[in-house]
Amino acid sequence: MLQFKAAVKKSVTPIIPEMIEITDRYVIHKKRKRYFLGYETITILFSKISSIEINANATNTELIIQSVEEDIIKAHRFALEDTIKIKQLIESQL
């Protein structure tokens, strides 16, 4: 299992950063709950992924993964290199 954590900016220090985990069968997105108590988790099976998109600008990177079952992962503040690597890893499993 590979794990990627969101980049932490000096002005915004999340107690629990967003994470993406890549297993042999799933993409798992974890982000902190509204009141810092644990994670909200979305899990998508590789065979159910319909699209992967990267939106990047000077200040932010967003990774959007959509499934055929209408689940959507929207991950923010990951390093561009990590975002590209995540996309490549997922595409290699499709």
Buried (B, 14 or more C-beta within 10 A) or exposed (E): EEEBBBBEEEEEEBEBBBBBBBEEEBBBBBBBEEEEEEBEEBBBEBEBBEEBEBEEEEEEBBBBBBBEEEBEBBBBBBEEEBBBBBBEBBEEBE
